[in-house]
Amino acid sequence: MDIRALVEAKARAACGAKTALALTPTRLRNEALLQMGRGLEEKARPILEANRADLDRARARGHPRAFLDRLTLTDGRIEEMAQGLRQIAALPDPLGETVDVWRRPNGLEISRVRVPLGVIGFVYESRPNVTADAAGLCLKSGNAVVLRGGSEATESNALIAAVLAKSIEKVGAPADAIQFIENPDRAAVLALLEMDRYLDLIIPRGGEAFVRLVAERARVDREATQLELEFFEITRRGGNNAAPRGGRAGKRHLADVRMFGNALPGGVTVAGHNVHHAVRNTDLLHELADPQC
């Protein structure tokens, strides 16, 4: 399988899992996060062995001490990763929160609520702990994720991601919601940036040049600091049958401008914008399940 086909397969799998994940209740997502933490602790030995292999290659390539420190995992750092996942589980559920409500002169009552974005591509550099952080935050907010870490940490990251995916499967969440691209070739990153059919957002974490590369090459919407969806729920209170207009054209979001005018359950019509963390409304998400996956 060539690199592009490999990346597309990972993105498609995440896309296929996104609706099931978005519809999971708070309790299940929190239990999945706790299980992810337990999984890391239980698999600490093989994770450290994989990390030693990454360190040996990095030393052979002459990477500086500071780089090696960022790459290094220890029992303590694995425990910190597990504790970080438990802390994410303890956070309030961001899904379904009503951010604002207002009424238009024509009788339309508009609520802005938080929903999952869908599938997030997370591209980062050498720190293996980012694999757990990114997967945990995406899972908490109901988003599937495609991870691509730095090539120097491939063995560490691949094993961590596999442990996390297996952990969420144990509690009934879709394992495909956590994908990791193991191919270390730079072409894999470039292919991921072009997966706008399956991904809803790309988040780069790294140096300025790396973030600039993502900004220049990505076909998917990208955000360097935060992810959230502003979701507009518009309920007809008067006799006006005109479809609402708003949101931003162009890039695809979970609630896309292509959905304008589509009547959803209860007489609701939806439009969407991109902005930070994510959220959920069961009826709307069933209607917005992406057929492209």
C-alpha positions as CSV (number, residue, x, y, z in Angstrom):
1,M,0.0,0.0,0.0
2,D,1.4,3.4,-1.0
3,I,1.7,6.2,1.5
4,R,-1.4,8.2,0.3
5,A,-3.5,5.0,0.4
6,L,-2.3,4.2,3.9
7,V,-3.2,7.7,5.2
8,E,-6.5,7.7,3.4
9,A,-7.4,4.3,5.0
10,K,-6.6,5.7,8.5
11,A,-8.6,8.9,7.8
12,R,-11.6,6.9,6.5
13,A,-11.6,4.6,9.5
14,A,-11.7,7.6,11.9
15,C,-14.4,9.2,9.8
16,G,-16.4,6.0,10.0
17,A,-16.2,6.0,13.8
18,K,-16.9,9.7,14.4
19,T,-20.7,9.5,14.7
20,A,-20.7,6.5,17.1
21,L,-18.2,8.4,19.3
22,A,-20.1,11.6,19.2
23,L,-23.2,9.8,20.4
24,T,-21.5,8.1,23.3
25,P,-22.8,9.4,26.7
26,T,-20.6,11.3,29.1
27,R,-20.3,8.4,31.4
28,L,-18.9,6.1,28.7
29,R,-16.4,8.7,27.4
30,N,-15.1,9.4,30.9
31,E,-14.8,5.6,31.6
32,A,-12.9,5.3,28.3
33,L,-10.5,8.0,29.5
34,L,-9.9,6.2,32.8
35,Q,-9.3,3.0,31.0
36,M,-6.8,4.7,28.7
37,G,-4.9,5.7,31.8
38,R,-5.0,2.2,33.2
39,G,-3.9,0.8,29.9
40,L,-0.8,3.0,29.8
41,E,0.1,1.9,33.3
42,E,-0.4,-1.8,32.5
43,K,1.7,-1.5,29.3
44,A,4.5,0.7,30.8
45,R,7.2,-2.0,30.2
46,P,6.6,-2.5,26.5
47,I,6.1,1.3,26.0
48,L,9.5,2.0,27.7
49,E,11.1,-0.7,25.5
50,A,9.7,0.9,22.4
51,N,10.9,4.3,23.6
52,R,14.5,2.9,24.1
53,A,14.5,1.9,20.5
54,D,13.5,5.4,19.5
55,L,16.2,6.9,21.7
56,D,18.9,4.6,20.3
57,R,18.1,5.8,16.8
58,A,18.0,9.4,17.8
59,R,21.4,9.2,19.5
60,A,22.8,7.5,16.5
61,R,21.6,10.4,14.3
62,G,23.3,12.9,16.6
63,H,20.3,14.6,18.1
64,P,21.2,17.1,20.9
65,R,20.6,16.4,24.6
66,A,17.5,18.7,24.8
67,F,15.9,16.8,21.9
68,L,16.6,13.4,23.6
69,D,15.1,14.7,26.9
70,R,11.8,15.6,25.1
71,L,11.8,12.2,23.5
72,T,12.5,10.2,26.7
73,L,9.8,8.4,28.6
74,T,10.2,7.1,32.1
75,D,7.9,5.3,34.6
76,G,7.2,8.8,36.1
77,R,6.3,10.3,32.7
78,I,4.0,7.4,31.8
79,E,2.3,7.9,35.2
80,E,1.9,11.6,34.4
81,M,0.3,10.7,31.1
82,A,-2.1,8.4,32.9
83,Q,-2.9,11.1,35.4
84,G,-3.4,13.6,32.7
85,L,-6.1,11.4,31.2
86,R,-7.8,11.1,34.6
87,Q,-7.8,14.8,34.9
88,I,-9.4,15.1,31.5
89,A,-12.1,12.6,32.6
90,A,-12.8,14.8,35.6
91,L,-13.5,17.9,33.5
92,P,-17.0,19.0,32.8
93,D,-18.5,17.6,29.6
94,P,-18.3,20.3,26.9
95,L,-20.9,18.6,24.7
96,G,-24.4,20.0,24.5
97,E,-23.7,23.2,26.4
98,T,-25.8,26.1,25.2
99,V,-23.5,29.1,24.8
100,D,-26.1,31.7,23.9
101,V,-29.8,32.1,23.0
102,W,-31.5,35.0,21.2
103,R,-34.6,35.7,19.3
104,R,-34.9,37.4,15.9
105,P,-37.6,40.0,15.2
106,N,-39.3,37.5,12.9
107,G,-39.8,35.1,15.8
108,L,-36.9,32.7,15.2
109,E,-35.3,31.6,18.4
110,I,-31.6,30.9,17.9
111,S,-29.5,28.8,20.3
112,R,-25.7,28.3,19.9
113,V,-24.7,25.0,21.4
114,R,-21.5,23.0,21.3
115,V,-21.2,19.8,19.2
116,P,-18.2,17.6,18.0
117,L,-16.3,18.8,15.0
118,G,-16.0,15.2,13.7
119,V,-12.5,14.1,12.8
120,I,-9.4,16.0,13.8
121,G,-5.9,15.5,12.3
122,F,-3.3,16.1,15.0
123,V,0.3,16.5,13.7
124,Y,3.0,17.0,16.2
125,E,6.8,16.6,16.8
126,S,8.9,14.5,19.1
127,R,7.1,14.4,22.5
128,P,5.4,11.0,22.9
129,N,3.2,12.3,25.7
130,V,1.3,14.4,23.2
131,T,-0.1,11.2,21.8
132,A,-2.0,10.6,25.0
133,D,-2.9,14.3,25.5
134,A,-4.3,14.7,22.0
135,A,-6.2,11.5,22.0
136,G,-7.7,12.2,25.4
137,L,-8.9,15.7,24.6
138,C,-10.4,14.6,21.3
139,L,-12.2,11.7,23.0
140,K,-13.5,13.9,25.8
141,S,-15.0,16.3,23.2
142,G,-16.5,13.5,21.1
143,N,-14.1,13.8,18.2
144,A,-12.3,11.0,16.3
145,V,-8.6,11.7,15.8
146,V,-5.9,10.8,13.3
147,L,-2.5,11.2,15.0
148,R,0.8,11.7,13.2
149,G,3.8,12.2,15.6
150,G,7.4,13.0,14.8
151,S,9.3,10.3,13.0
152,E,11.9,10.0,15.8
153,A,9.2,8.7,18.2
154,T,7.4,6.4,15.8
155,E,7.7,3.2,17.9
156,S,6.7,4.9,21.2
157,N,3.8,6.7,19.6
158,A,2.5,3.7,17.7
159,L,2.4,1.6,20.8
160,I,0.8,4.3,22.9
161,A,-1.9,4.9,20.3
162,A,-2.5,1.1,20.0
163,V,-2.9,0.8,23.8
164,L,-5.3,3.8,23.9
165,A,-7.4,2.4,21.1
166,K,-7.6,-1.0,22.7
167,S,-8.5,0.6,26.0
168,I,-11.5,2.5,24.7
169,E,-12.7,-0.6,22.9
170,K,-12.8,-2.4,26.3
171,V,-15.5,0.0,27.5
172,G,-17.6,0.0,24.4
173,A,-16.3,3.1,22.5
174,P,-15.2,2.7,18.9
175,A,-11.5,1.8,18.7
176,D,-11.2,3.3,15.2
177,A,-11.8,6.7,16.7
178,I,-8.1,6.8,17.6
179,Q,-5.8,6.3,14.5
180,F,-2.1,6.7,14.3
181,I,0.0,7.0,11.1
182,E,3.1,5.0,11.6
183,N,4.9,5.7,8.4
184,P,7.7,8.1,9.2
185,D,8.0,9.6,5.7
186,R,7.2,13.3,5.4
187,A,4.9,12.4,2.5
188,A,2.5,11.0,5.1
189,V,2.1,14.4,6.7
190,L,1.5,16.1,3.3
191,A,-1.1,13.4,2.4
192,L,-2.9,13.9,5.7
193,L,-3.1,17.7,5.0
194,E,-5.0,16.9,1.9
195,M,-7.6,14.6,3.4
196,D,-10.4,17.2,3.4
197,R,-12.9,14.5,2.4
198,Y,-12.5,12.8,5.8
199,L,-11.0,15.4,8.2
200,D,-12.7,18.5,9.6
201,L,-9.7,20.2,11.2
202,I,-6.0,19.9,11.3
203,I,-4.0,21.0,14.4
204,P,-0.3,21.3,14.2
205,R,2.0,21.3,17.3
206,G,5.6,22.1,16.7
207,G,8.0,24.9,15.7
208,E,7.1,28.0,13.6
209,A,8.4,26.5,10.4
210,F,6.3,23.3,10.9
211,V,3.1,25.3,11.7
212,R,3.7,27.5,8.6
213,L,4.1,24.3,6.5
214,V,0.7,23.1,7.7
215,A,-0.9,26.5,7.1
216,E,0.5,26.6,3.5
217,R,-0.3,23.0,2.4
218,A,-3.5,22.0,4.3
219,R,-6.7,21.7,2.4
220,V,-8.4,20.9,5.7
221,D,-9.3,23.8,8.0
222,R,-6.4,24.3,10.5
223,E,-6.1,25.8,13.9
224,A,-2.8,26.2,15.7
225,T,-4.2,26.9,19.2
226,Q,-7.7,25.8,19.9
227,L,-10.6,23.8,18.4
228,E,-14.3,24.4,18.9
229,L,-17.5,24.5,16.8
230,E,-20.1,27.1,17.2
231,F,-23.3,25.3,16.3
232,F,-26.5,27.4,15.5
233,E,-29.8,25.7,16.3
234,I,-32.6,27.8,14.8
235,T,-36.2,27.0,15.9
236,R,-39.1,28.5,14.1
237,R,-41.5,30.3,16.4
238,G,-43.4,32.3,13.8
239,G,-44.8,31.6,10.3
240,N,-41.6,32.5,8.4
241,N,-40.7,29.5,6.2
242,A,-37.5,31.0,4.7
243,A,-34.4,29.0,5.4
244,P,-31.9,30.9,7.6
245,R,-28.6,32.1,6.1
246,G,-25.3,32.5,7.9
247,G,-22.1,30.6,8.7
248,R,-19.1,30.5,6.6
249,A,-18.8,29.1,3.1
250,G,-16.0,26.9,1.8
251,K,-14.5,24.4,4.1
252,R,-16.5,21.5,5.4
253,H,-17.6,21.3,9.0
254,L,-19.9,19.0,10.9
255,A,-22.7,21.5,10.4
256,D,-21.9,22.7,6.9
257,V,-23.4,25.5,4.8
258,R,-24.5,22.7,2.5
259,M,-27.0,21.7,5.2
260,F,-28.8,25.1,5.1
261,G,-32.4,24.7,4.3
262,N,-32.5,21.0,5.4
263,A,-35.3,20.6,7.9
264,L,-34.1,18.6,10.9
265,P,-36.2,16.9,13.6
266,G,-38.5,19.3,15.5
267,G,-38.5,22.0,12.8
268,V,-34.9,22.8,13.5
269,T,-32.5,24.1,10.8
270,V,-28.8,24.2,11.3
271,A,-25.8,26.3,10.2
272,G,-22.2,26.1,11.4
273,H,-19.0,28.0,12.0
274,N,-15.6,26.9,13.2
275,V,-14.2,28.2,16.6
276,H,-12.9,25.8,20.1
277,H,-13.8,22.5,22.2
278,A,-16.7,20.4,20.9
279,V,-20.2,19.2,21.9
280,R,-23.3,17.2,21.1
281,N,-27.0,16.9,20.3
282,T,-28.2,13.4,19.5
283,D,-30.9,14.1,17.0
284,L,-28.9,16.6,15.1
285,L,-25.8,14.3,15.0
286,H,-27.9,11.5,13.6
287,E,-29.0,13.8,10.8
288,L,-25.6,15.1,10.1
289,A,-23.8,11.7,9.9
290,D,-21.3,12.2,7.0
291,P,-22.1,9.9,4.1
292,Q,-18.6,10.3,2.7
293,C,-17.2,8.0,5.3
